[in-house]
Amino acid sequence: MEPVNYEKRGYLLENFRLFHLDTSIQEDVDFHYHEFHKLVFFRSGAGRYLVEGRSYVLRPNDIILVQRGAIHKAQISPEETYERVILYISPAFLERLSTEDSRLDYCFSAAAREKSFVLRPDYSRRERMNQILTNLEHTTRGEGYGQDLLAQALLMQLLVELARGVGAEHYQYAAAENSGEKVTEILEYLHDHLTEPISIDSLAEHFYLSKYYMMRLFRARTGFTIHAYLTDQRLHLAQELIRQGAIATEACYRCGYGDYSAFSRAYKKRFGESPARGRERP
């Protein structure tokens, strides 16, 4: 496998965690991803946020939606104080609380579907959202009977508000810069053809690019090599299929692998357990 320039950052042992940070960033942060969902409520600072090849110039009160497995990084001026509220949320936790009609991970799946990862709500919706977030922050810091249940209820309220905003009420999405448009097109193509055979040569031919230029450009904008990105996305798809009840061999072929032994080795290396063991988990 090709070497990659990305890393997994952080572990989440709780159902969710909230951080309110007010510090500058002195060192450049590498591209990375998480096994949990991430919400960033941007308060102040100057810079950009990169998600899945797209780059956004941030404004105060922007909301950044980072779905589990999405590669991202912040590029914030070290001259500015970077204030943000961050929520890390367990996908399994949201799955347990969701209903057939109301999916609590809707804001993340909608962002991934629309290929747009920064929300810019208007004043009235922003104030409503900020009030819920403030209540949640105060509750997570408090103690007493029912504190955990109240925090859970406020988180659900926040996620419902976000889901309504990206759904019927149509929150405004921030526009991404055009500088990475070609990489964005490649990412969209890879997502749409994830389970099909894809070679570097055929991809370069499809986009009328030199394959060496394409590989350098892709890695510079995402932190991944194309091969590593495809592998990681296919394994994430296989993991989701297995969690939904598919047997390991079915997940192997449905996610684009043609050889089960290679799939099993890659899956175990990626997730630390065999595909069969993953199916045994609740």
Secondary structure, DSSP 8 states (H G I E B T S, - for coil): ------EE-----SSEEEEEEEE---S----EE-SSEEEEEEEE--EEEEETTEEEE--TT-EEEE-TT--EEEEE-TTS-EEEEEEEE-HHHHHHH--SS--TTHHHHHHHHHT--EE---HHHHHHHHHHHHHHHHHHH--STTHHHHHHHHHHHHHHHHHHHHTTT---B----GGGHHHHHHHHHHHHTTTS---HHHHHHHTT--HHHHHHHHHHHHSS-HHHHHHHHHHHHHHHHHHTT--HHHHHHHTT-S-HHHHHHHHHHHHSS-HHHHHH--
